[in-house]
Amino acid sequence: MSVNATEVLADLAAGRLPDAHGRFGPFGGRYVPETLIPALERLEAGVREHLHAPSFQEELSAQLTSWVGRPTALTFAARLSAEWGARIWLKREDLAHTGAHKINNALGQALLARRLGARRIVAETGAGQHGVASAAACARLGLPCIVYMGAIDMERQAPNVGRMRLLGAQVVPVTAGDRTLRAAIDEALRDWVSDPLGTYYLLGSAVGPHPYPYLVRELQAVIGREARAQFLKLAGELPEAVMACVGGGSNAIGMFHPFVGDASVEIIGVEAGGKGSELGGNAATLSYGQPGVLHGTYSMLLQDRDGQIQETHSVSAGLDYPGVGPEHALLGRIGRVRYESASDREALDAVRALCRSEGILPALESAHALAGAKRWAAAHPGGTLLVCLSGRGDKDMPTLQQTLPAEST
Ligand SMILES: *Cc1c(COP(=O)(O)O)cnc(C)c1O
């Protein structure tokens, strides 16, 4: 399908995307078994009724302030700017409760679930960060939380399993399929279908069937709204470029959404380039992928010639996903956002650079955006750049100690 950039931008500005079918141009929609349709339709009606209602927004905003710690800071990275040659500001989602942007979505959906009368929450998790955010939000609101997690991931991410359990969640090992995130999503969906009225499925990124990509974008757009206002106040103008890392795409779409209508602002998403462009060596969906259906949505994905989902690799577990949100697929297709990738090596170097220059240990995911920032700075000396620092890197210490030279850890 051909897509007209001017029309898409006008539709986005007018709030007409996703359309009534949950589509972002050719992408998005609802590719799920019949049994899931009534649950998704009920959720869509609930989103329409509550999400932008003043009473819901007041409740959400009070919790974001008093419990999550919003607004998060906007930090001018003076020493990093001097080192890399552009003026770099960081939106500090690493300062949000539980250490990353994921809490914005988990809290918002848990509040929505309570409004919709759900008695229990199910969630899926890969690296465990979304599971921890969901467990924390559910504890705060007094909702039982069941987290499906691949058996392999439970071994790899044992500290997060402990955190989820301490926060009162039940962590269910998934031994079917690939025993990682993909199988965990299938299991969470199966649970939801068996009790669509009493259970709420709390999805962790801007992916999945309609209305999730829309719902998650609306809940994460607080990042970009705050950052845009803070930047205007501190710098007196808009940034020349805005940058974020892209896994499923939730921190990125949250950061980008309020800037899409600002024609002067260049927008750049940075994916996980892993070890390189070869099949299975990366998780750079928009750089190397093809259109296709994964987890209920039509978007770009990494697949082989036979349409089989590819293995992916990234040093950062949170970017290690073969799909990407449908809105990113559209923004990439019309050229409004440029997607590039940063390698494992570049991300690791960026972690060290930020630690040493600013006293901030970034998540390995966020370090991909920083690696993109370094490249942008080299091409735009003196330019102004806003980077979403999606999370903190304490969780990555085991990986960092294995991969960075001994003298630096
Ligand atoms: C999960 C995670 C990501 C990737 O998820 P998106 O949905 O693409 O934002 C990025 N950064 C951090 C810190 C994460 O925990």
PDBQT file of the ligand as one rigid body, heavy atoms in Angstrom, charges set to zero:
ROOT
HETATM    1  C1  LIG A 501      12.264  -2.544  28.150  1.00  0.00    +0.000 C 
HETATM    2  C2  LIG A 501      13.195  -1.433  27.982  1.00  0.00    +0.000 A 
HETATM    3  C3  LIG A 501      13.403  -0.827  26.724  1.00  0.00    +0.000 A 
HETATM    4  C4  LIG A 501      12.780  -1.319  25.467  1.00  0.00    +0.000 C 
HETATM    5  O1  LIG A 501      11.386  -1.264  25.424  1.00  0.00    +0.000 OA
HETATM    6  P1  LIG A 501      10.623  -0.196  24.529  1.00  0.00    +0.000 P 
HETATM    7  O2  LIG A 501       9.225  -0.682  24.561  1.00  0.00    +0.000 OA
HETATM    8  O3  LIG A 501      11.223  -0.213  23.163  1.00  0.00    +0.000 OA
HETATM    9  O4  LIG A 501      10.790   1.115  25.174  1.00  0.00    +0.000 OA
HETATM   10  C5  LIG A 501      14.249   0.273  26.659  1.00  0.00    +0.000 A 
HETATM   11  N1  LIG A 501      14.895   0.732  27.745  1.00  0.00    +0.000 NA
HETATM   12  C6  LIG A 501      14.737   0.172  28.963  1.00  0.00    +0.000 A 
HETATM   13  C7  LIG A 501      15.484   0.740  30.115  1.00  0.00    +0.000 C 
HETATM   14  C8  LIG A 501      13.885  -0.924  29.118  1.00  0.00    +0.000 A 
HETATM   15  O5  LIG A 501      13.739  -1.478  30.333  1.00  0.00    +0.000 OA
ENDROOT
TORSDOF 0
